[in-house]
Amino acid sequence: MVEIVRLNFDAAWQFARRLGVRPNDIEDAVQQVFLIVAERLDAIEPGRERSFVFGITLRVVHKLRYARATRPLVAGEPLEAVDPSPTPEELAHRKSERERIERILGEMPHKLREVFVLYELERLSVPEVADLLGVPEGTVASRLSRARDEFRRLVRREDTIRRASSRRLEEEQ
């Protein structure tokens, strides 16, 4: 069990964050994940520990969403630890970009976000994502295509808003 936690704790933490778990809920959510993993150790197939942990994380996040259905989930912390060696300007830019990605992910429909995060960010294969979500591979491929389109659309929209804001600021000066 210790080895499973050591190898998968950070991945479960980031996965939950990328799915939109709020910063003040993340510690409890990940703790719940590993309590369930401990209870179900005998159900874990050798070599499939990471997928098992992601599956439990996904279910815990779904339960958390259900419990907080009246309040939208908002991403607010960086996706991963920041490298301390870059300049302050580089750090600020990186943080801004991570926050931007989280904001965009937060606007995506949950089913599309789940597939996008699992495939594009967590690097699971289509069969692994299908198994994890309990849907056919074709459904994963379809959702992934729609998720990529939605992600691109949201990026373009945000870029347009940024450019318009910059122009307004320039005109005011």
C-alpha positions as CSV (number, residue, x, y, z in Angstrom):
1,M,0.0,0.0,0.0
2,V,2.8,2.4,0.9
3,E,4.3,1.9,-2.6
4,I,1.0,2.6,-4.3
5,V,0.6,5.8,-2.4
6,R,4.2,6.8,-3.0
7,L,3.9,6.2,-6.8
8,N,0.4,7.6,-7.3
9,F,-0.3,10.3,-4.7
10,D,0.9,13.3,-6.8
11,A,-0.9,11.9,-9.9
12,A,-4.2,11.5,-7.9
13,W,-3.7,15.1,-6.5
14,Q,-3.2,16.6,-9.9
15,F,-5.9,14.6,-11.5
16,A,-8.4,15.8,-8.9
17,R,-7.3,19.4,-9.3
18,R,-7.5,19.2,-13.1
19,L,-11.0,17.9,-12.8
20,G,-11.9,21.0,-10.8
21,V,-11.7,20.1,-7.2
22,R,-11.4,23.2,-5.1
23,P,-8.1,23.9,-3.3
24,N,-9.8,23.7,0.1
25,D,-11.3,20.3,-0.8
26,I,-8.3,18.6,-2.5
27,E,-6.6,17.2,0.6
28,D,-9.8,15.6,1.9
29,A,-10.6,14.2,-1.6
30,V,-7.2,12.6,-2.1
31,Q,-7.2,11.2,1.4
32,Q,-10.6,9.6,0.6
33,V,-9.1,8.1,-2.6
34,F,-6.4,6.3,-0.7
35,L,-8.7,5.2,2.1
36,I,-10.8,3.5,-0.6
37,V,-7.7,2.1,-2.3
38,A,-6.6,0.6,1.1
39,E,-10.0,-1.0,1.5
40,R,-9.9,-2.5,-2.0
41,L,-6.2,-3.5,-2.2
42,D,-7.2,-7.1,-3.1
43,A,-9.1,-5.8,-6.2
44,I,-6.1,-4.1,-7.8
45,E,-4.7,-6.1,-10.7
46,P,-0.8,-6.1,-10.8
47,G,0.4,-3.4,-13.2
48,R,-2.9,-1.5,-13.2
49,E,-2.4,0.4,-9.9
50,R,-2.4,3.8,-11.6
51,S,-5.6,3.2,-13.5
52,F,-7.2,1.9,-10.3
53,V,-6.2,5.0,-8.4
54,F,-7.5,7.2,-11.2
55,G,-10.8,5.3,-11.3
56,I,-11.2,5.8,-7.5
57,T,-10.2,9.5,-7.9
58,L,-12.8,10.0,-10.6
59,R,-15.5,8.5,-8.5
60,V,-14.6,10.6,-5.4
61,V,-14.6,13.7,-7.6
62,H,-18.1,12.7,-9.0
63,K,-19.4,12.3,-5.4
64,L,-17.9,15.6,-4.4
65,R,-19.5,17.3,-7.4
66,Y,-22.8,15.7,-6.6
67,A,-22.5,16.9,-3.0
68,R,-21.8,20.5,-4.2
69,A,-24.1,20.5,-7.2
70,T,-25.4,23.9,-6.4
71,R,-22.0,25.5,-6.4
72,P,-19.7,25.6,-9.5
73,L,-16.2,24.1,-9.1
74,V,-13.5,26.7,-9.7
75,A,-9.9,25.9,-10.4
76,G,-7.5,28.2,-8.6
77,E,-4.1,26.7,-7.9
78,P,-1.3,25.9,-10.2
79,L,-1.4,22.5,-11.9
80,E,2.1,21.5,-10.7
81,A,4.9,22.8,-8.5
82,V,6.8,25.8,-10.0
83,D,10.5,25.4,-10.8
84,P,12.3,27.8,-8.4
85,S,15.1,28.7,-10.8
86,P,13.3,30.8,-13.4
87,T,13.1,34.6,-13.2
88,P,10.2,36.2,-11.4
89,E,8.8,37.2,-14.8
90,E,9.0,33.7,-16.1
91,L,7.4,32.4,-12.9
92,A,4.5,34.9,-13.3
93,H,4.0,33.9,-16.9
94,R,4.0,30.2,-16.1
95,K,1.5,30.7,-13.3
96,S,-0.7,32.8,-15.5
97,E,-0.7,30.1,-18.2
98,R,-1.5,27.3,-15.7
99,E,-4.3,29.4,-14.3
100,R,-5.5,30.0,-17.8
101,I,-5.5,26.2,-18.5
102,E,-7.4,25.5,-15.3
103,R,-9.9,28.2,-16.1
104,I,-10.5,26.8,-19.6
105,L,-10.8,23.2,-18.2
106,G,-13.2,24.6,-15.6
107,E,-15.5,25.8,-18.4
108,M,-15.6,22.5,-20.2
109,P,-18.5,20.1,-19.7
110,H,-17.5,17.5,-17.1
111,K,-17.6,14.5,-19.4
112,L,-15.4,16.2,-22.0
113,R,-13.0,17.5,-19.4
114,E,-12.6,14.1,-17.8
115,V,-11.6,12.5,-21.2
116,F,-9.4,15.4,-22.1
117,V,-7.5,15.4,-18.8
118,L,-7.1,11.6,-18.7
119,Y,-5.9,11.4,-22.3
120,E,-4.0,14.7,-22.9
121,L,-2.7,15.5,-19.5
122,E,-2.5,12.2,-17.7
123,R,-1.4,10.4,-20.8
124,L,-3.7,7.4,-20.5
125,S,-4.4,5.5,-23.7
126,V,-7.9,5.4,-25.2
127,P,-8.5,1.8,-24.0
128,E,-7.4,2.8,-20.5
129,V,-9.7,5.8,-20.5
130,A,-12.6,3.7,-21.8
131,D,-12.0,1.1,-19.1
132,L,-11.7,3.8,-16.4
133,L,-14.9,5.6,-17.4
134,G,-16.8,2.4,-18.2
135,V,-17.6,3.5,-21.8
136,P,-16.8,2.1,-25.2
137,E,-13.5,3.2,-26.9
138,G,-15.6,4.9,-29.6
139,T,-17.3,7.0,-27.0
140,V,-13.9,8.0,-25.6
141,A,-12.7,8.9,-29.1
142,S,-15.8,10.9,-29.8
143,R,-15.6,12.8,-26.5
144,L,-11.9,13.4,-27.0
145,S,-12.6,14.9,-30.4
146,R,-15.3,17.1,-29.0
147,A,-13.2,18.0,-26.0
148,R,-10.3,19.1,-28.2
149,D,-12.6,21.2,-30.3
150,E,-14.1,22.8,-27.1
151,F,-10.7,23.4,-25.6
152,R,-9.5,25.2,-28.9
153,R,-12.8,27.2,-29.0
154,L,-12.3,28.3,-25.4
155,V,-8.6,29.2,-26.0
156,R,-9.6,31.3,-29.1
157,R,-12.4,33.0,-27.1
158,E,-10.0,33.9,-24.3
159,D,-7.4,35.2,-26.7
160,T,-10.0,37.4,-28.4
161,I,-11.0,38.8,-25.0
162,R,-7.4,39.4,-24.0
163,R,-6.7,41.3,-27.3
164,A,-9.8,43.4,-26.9
165,S,-8.8,44.3,-23.4
166,S,-5.3,45.2,-24.4
167,R,-6.6,47.4,-27.2
168,R,-8.9,49.2,-24.8
169,L,-6.0,49.8,-22.4
170,E,-3.8,51.2,-25.2
171,E,-6.6,53.5,-26.3
172,E,-7.1,54.8,-22.8
173,Q,-3.5,55.8,-22.4
